[in-house]
Amino acid sequence: MLKAKYNEHPWESIWWKDIKKICGGLSDNKWFDEGVTWKVGNGEKSRFWKDPWLDGQTLENRFPRLFLVLEQKESLISEVGSLKGNTWSWDLTWRR
């Protein structure tokens, strides 16, 4: 039987996957996750709707009605917004 992998992303190195396994993995004791702040950077590797954000949930699961009418379902953060001066501007496209 195959076990589910803990937040596996194709761009993660083997080293990083091993670190996450020893730091809590799927258990309730996620001491590493609680002590780390994650930064998105330029948004070219983070999926806006499909990566976990709020309490480990994806925006797709947290806001399913918005996700249904969205045209950019597979978009990266860098594709749905941009920094203009010191202000972030979202550019989401809706079907309605």
C-alpha positions in Angstrom: 0.0 0.0 0.0 1.3 3.5 -0.9 1.3 6.2 1.7 0.3 9.7 1.0 3.3 12.0 0.7 3.5 15.1 2.9 3.0 18.3 0.8 5.2 16.9 -2.0 6.0 19.3 -4.8 7.9 18.4 -7.9 10.5 21.2 -7.4 11.5 20.0 -3.9 14.9 18.4 -3.5 15.3 15.0 -1.9 17.1 16.7 1.0 14.1 19.0 1.7 11.7 16.1 1.6 13.8 14.2 4.1 13.9 17.3 6.4 10.1 17.5 6.3 9.7 13.8 7.1 11.8 14.1 10.3 10.1 17.3 11.3 6.6 16.0 11.8 5.4 14.8 8.4 1.8 13.7 8.6 1.7 13.5 12.4 0.0 16.0 14.6 3.4 17.0 16.0 4.5 19.5 13.3 7.0 21.4 15.4 9.0 22.4 12.3 6.0 23.9 10.4 5.0 25.8 13.5 8.4 27.4 13.9 9.0 28.4 10.2 7.7 31.3 8.2 7.4 30.6 4.5 7.9 33.3 1.9 6.5 33.1 -1.6 9.2 35.1 -3.2 8.4 36.0 -6.8 5.4 33.7 -6.9 6.7 31.7 -9.9 6.6 28.3 -8.0 3.6 28.8 -5.8 0.1 28.0 -7.1 -2.5 30.5 -6.0 -5.5 28.2 -5.7 -4.0 24.8 -5.4 -1.1 25.1 -2.8 -2.0 25.0 0.9 -2.2 28.5 2.5 -4.7 29.0 5.3 -4.5 26.4 8.1 -3.0 24.0 5.6 -6.0 24.3 3.2 -5.9 25.3 -0.4 -7.9 28.3 -1.5 -9.7 26.0 -3.9 -11.1 24.0 -1.0 -11.7 26.9 1.3 -13.6 29.0 -1.3 -15.1 26.5 -3.7 -17.8 28.8 -5.1 -15.2 31.4 -6.1 -13.0 28.7 -7.6 -15.9 27.5 -9.8 -16.3 30.8 -11.5 -12.6 31.5 -11.9 -10.8 31.2 -15.2 -7.3 31.0 -13.8 -7.6 27.7 -11.9 -4.0 26.5 -12.5 -2.3 29.9 -12.2 0.8 30.7 -10.2 0.8 33.7 -7.9 3.0 35.6 -10.3 0.3 35.1 -13.0 -2.7 36.5 -11.0 -1.1 39.6 -9.6 1.9 42.0 -9.7 3.7 44.5 -7.6 3.2 48.1 -8.8 5.5 50.4 -6.9 4.9 49.3 -3.3 1.4 48.0 -3.8 0.3 44.4 -4.8 -2.4 44.4 -7.4 -4.5 41.3 -8.1 -5.6 40.5 -11.6 -8.1 37.6 -11.3 -10.4 36.8 -14.2 -14.0 35.6 -13.5 -16.4 33.9 -15.8 -19.4 36.0 -14.6 
